[in-house]
Amino acid sequence: MGRAFVYVILGGGVAAGYAALEFARRGGYSRGELCIISEEASQEAADLILMATHHIRLNGVLLRYTKITSMQKQNQCCFGLKRHISALRFCYFDTCFASYNFFLYSCQVAPYERPALSKGYLLPEGAARLPGFHTCVGANDELLTTKWYKEQGIELVLGTKVMSADVRRKTLLTGTGETISYKTLIIATGARALKLQEFGIQGSDASNICYLRDIDDADKLVNAMKSCPGGNAVVIGGGYIGMECAAALVTNKIRVTMVFPEKHCMGRLFTPKIAEYYENYYTSKGVTFVKGTVLTSFEKDTTGKVTAVILKDGRHLPADMVVVGIGIRANTSLFEGQLVMSMENSGIKVNGQLQTSDSSVYAVGDVAAFPIKLFDGDIRRLEHVDSARRTARHAVASILEPSKTRDIDYLPFFYSRVFTLSWQFYGDNVGEVVHFGDFTSSSPRFGAYWVNKGRIAGAFLEGGSRDEYEAISVVVRRKAKVANMAELEKQGLGFAIQESQTEAPDSGLAVVGKPTYAWHATAGVVAAVSIAAIGYCDKFTGSCGQLMQQDLGCDIGCSYSKQVPCNMYETKKPVFMPTLRCLSKSNILKRSDHGAEASKWRNICLHPERSQYFLAGEGKHGTRSGPAGAEAAGGQGIVSCHAGRPRACSPPGKPRTWPEGADRAVGRCCDHDGYLSSRTGNDETWEREKGRETARRDQMGRAFPYVILGGGVAAGYAALEFVRRRSDATPGDLCIISEEAVAPYERPALSKGYLLPEGGARLPAFHTCVGANDQLLTADWYKEHGIEIILGTKVVSVDVRRKILVTSIGETISYTTLIVATGARALKLEEFGASGSDAENVCYLRNIEDADKFVRVMRSCSGGNAVVLGGGYIGMECAAALVANQIKVTIVFPGKHCMDRLFTPKIAEFYENYYTSKGVTFIKGTVVSSLDILSGKVTTAILRDGRRLPADMVVVGIGARANTALFDRQLAMEKGGIKVNGQMLTSDASVYAVGDVAAFPVKLFSGDIRRFEHVDCARRTARHAVAAALDPSGAAGDIDYLPFFYSRVFELSWRFYGDNAGEAVHFGDLDFSASSTPKFGAFWVSAGRIAGAFLEGGKPEEYEAIALAVRRGAAVPDVAQLAREGLAFAVREGRSGTPRSRSGGLCGCGDKPSYAWHATVGVAAAVSIAAFAYWYGWKAPFVANRASE
């Protein structure tokens, strides 16, 4: 009958990989009980193997075999190869290969993240290659290589086509005649690309016509692109594939014409207005759009290659290659007539458990049509990777724990990243569309809501931050109520942010079975909100004096994220400005010669065309608003120069514009290069002053309002935050100075994907900010956003008082605001009394040059011996990479166990046992004392205890030291770093510090100063510093950081949150077994509360649960009970309660300025009135009725 399995996953796409991981994590199967059957196999690898085995000697006689060509089916390739080799298993091979298994292994492709095919795979340089994007890295989870499946006891049957399925008999028949039976089947067959022939057009077999559905298609597309650099490509279709492939072609310097029948691109999702933006953007990249027509035929040359595309309207488009993306169709044919189909959605109909009409069969991913709770149970089939991931996991949960698994509650989610653009969509695009944001900016940040029956049904956002994307997803999930469409349009993204910060979804005011007396309740709620708003707003504005004025026609309020138009003096276009305008003394210029009355602080409104600015506030002659200088006669000329921004002045080279009749002896104005000049006297005086300033600047060198010093992770995230918060920034506002020759990148890749033996990660694929699933910031991105990057430049001195940096070539660079992101350097052997760092085969790992040397040395000593010095992060991750590269590893460190700054002895024991099972040797309690060097290379590492270790290479990971030397004796220092406050501001008001170099107060640790050397801290502190620097009023609040560390090595993946202080309580199975799937962790309990938590092998929701338990400081009444509950404790805590306050305030956030009593009174009054309104509006009528009875 063939082979039999308990569980079979049919299909080798994304869903198959995520289903396999869920099986492994939940257990419930034994080795050999779970099987994945996939048609995919690497044709390229198979061809190479077939060529290598083309001539095989048997008993000295040369036997020749017919080569199976690459044009045949993949299953024929692999199984044809299998038959050849099976016949010769006992023959003498005159080849370098050892066994038949090697051949099959080489042509196998385990499930992978298909989105990579239209993104990183098509890059001209540093392109993504397997194994770098196997599942489940797309969800920041484990990398499931073929080896992982083998270790988990999951059988992969690859390169195999299933020809028929008998659901009643539970059997599958393969293309080779083998039968495979199952007890439970998961259909993950995905979808296939629609072919031109299905639309009556012949010619899809031409060598330069490409589709994109699997890795073979991607390889063909890459080859076609390489064959026609600078040529012409015609893309047929304006959907996902068409748009993403067009972007890839442009990146590869190919001219692109897109052809589709619709009125605009992405017709199934985009509104005309949204589509117009993207079409204009693509057009700016050289893409031509031909809309409202279709392809009818091709012109070909004598070799069969397409040379031109002929359209229905008669046009001929020259074509060196053609990419077809005209839709897909779910692969359901094997099950038609056996399972219930959703005719409307062209998929296999399933219930909320993903179960089909046959109880032993489940369907997931592109092929599954399932009920969406959010859409009132409407059946939908969703063709996107997120649906594949989530439905796969849910199906496995339903199979293994049916009684505990609820119906899937899926929020439809789609996304795309092309060029420097990045958008996300949630929900359903039904109902009335409300657009928001700026559709004209070069740094796009806009979106739309779809409102159906008075509630948010869907939301789209381009250029958002992670928090903003989360906010729009929350309002869709909650179906947030929309009372006023005009107000929604005015609020825009602010609506989602505000709604997402409320505790629970809006459910309306009505109470079932009781009269509402709505106006009573409404009046009470309005009063409550008003009082709360007054208290809360006063919390901000008390320190700012009489600042908030309404005279400008601008809604000057306290909602930080909200932006409103400022229309005054008949401006042609509204200027958007943050409504929170509490300006600090540091960015107000006051005319002391006009006395105290002249020191009143002002708001500023900028005219976009007249190059003028306007003032508002209380003046000497009363409350006024108007053009600058309008009240100059009274001496009232106080303006904000916004840290040197030139917007208050005329464009360079143009005469200064002032309102007619205005006295020029008013205030001060910012020069165009960020310098300040007194605006006194007449124009001649002004010109003389300007000339002196220009001469002074020429001597100084370049000047920027904002400078980021350092080119690591923090620099990239700071730049992105700057662009998002300052959509009105002009070129030259921001500069990044880096010693490295490349734009900022995600450093964690250097110890992970960069060191893979095959398909290693390469730039530009891991520039920031892809590590946080955000935009890819290439050098072009910085250029497009007007950010100057000064690369390969070392700053040798800093004068904080004078705000000047001096480079190694003698250039001076001045700044108004400086963000120090200099990171840390690797400690050298010489600092511990040993020498040898300059040997050819001694490697450190801190930057990309180090990583390149590491790779070079590894490749030069394959099968050799490596000595790793250090048992911390770098040591452990590099050791794993060396093992993957077939190098024997010995780790040496002085501690009692690895990762001793974080791991408990019990946790460390597991990882040491795991590494030992991979062939790694640990030598603890000693250090290297010297290195034997011959011909510039280390040959032996000599330890303090006398042992001599043979070494073909040495990796040093003995710690890091923050790069603070430039600021010693200029800025306050602490914990080996630069001391900053909660705003990341140093002891100098113009300097911020972020990332490895910053020692900042951690609210979670009662304000204790800490310095963290991990990527998450770099990302978050960078963003927070930019928010604080751009709005010095303090609106950003003090940072409230939850320390987070993680690592992924081999098939292991752990995360840690919080602080490893207090008593450690372990849970899960820490006994090492080579065949097990580890899942264990620990809580650290201090003062009766959770202080820290560690988890290995968790699911995303479990990691989130332990993070929440730490964030809340969950109470632990009984440590023994905590040990028994283990992870369940965190999961339960995550579903209940509210975070406790660590600051003693009401909200526990501690990130707002003082005036707490104002807020307290306001909130108390609000609660009281709301309570009374509730009682009076809903309860009082019943009391009255009872009294009258």
Secondary structure by P-SEA (a helix, b strand, c coil): ccccccbbbccccaaaaaaaaaaaaacccccccbbbbbccccaaaaaaaaaaacccccccbbbbbbbbcccccaaaaaaaaaaaaaaccccccccccccaaaaaaaaccccccccccccccccccccccccccccccccccccccaaaaaaacccccccccccccccccccccccccbbbbbcbbbbcccccccccccccccccccccccccccaaaaaaaaaaaaacccbbbbbccccaaaaaaaaaaaaabbbbbbbbcccccccccccaaaaaaaaaaaaaaccccccccccccccccccccccbbbcccbbbbbbcbbbbccccccccccccccccccccccccccccccccccccccccccccbbbbccccccbbbbccaaaaaaaaaaaaaaaacccccccccccccccccccccccccccccccbbbbbccccccccccbbbbbccccccccccccccaaaaaaaaaaaaaccccccaaaaaaacaaaaaaaaacccccccccccccccaaaaaaaaaaaaaaaaaaaaaaaccccccccccccccccccccccbbbbbbcccccbbbbcccccccccccccccccccccccccbbbbbcccccbbbbbcccccccccccccccccccbbbbbccccccccccccccccccccccccccbbbbccccccccccccaaaaaaaaaaaaaaaaaacccccbbbccccaaaaaaaaaaaaaccccccccbbbbbccccccccccccccccccccccccccccccccccccccccaaaaaaacccccccccccccccccbbbbcccbbbbbbcbbbbcccccccccccccccccccccccccccaaaaaaaaaaaaacccbbbbbccccaaaaaaaaaaaaabbbbbbbbcccccccccccaaaaaaaaaaaaaacccccccccccbbbbccccccbbbccccccccccbbbbccccccccccccccccccccccccccccccccccccccccccbbbbccccccbbbbccaaaaaaaaaaaaaaaaccccccccccccccccccccccccccccccccbbbbbcccccccccccccbbbbbccccccbbbbccccaaaaaaaaaaaaaccccccaaaaaaaaaaaaaaaaacccccccccccccccccccaaaaaaaaaaaaaaaaaaaaaaaccaaaaaaaaac
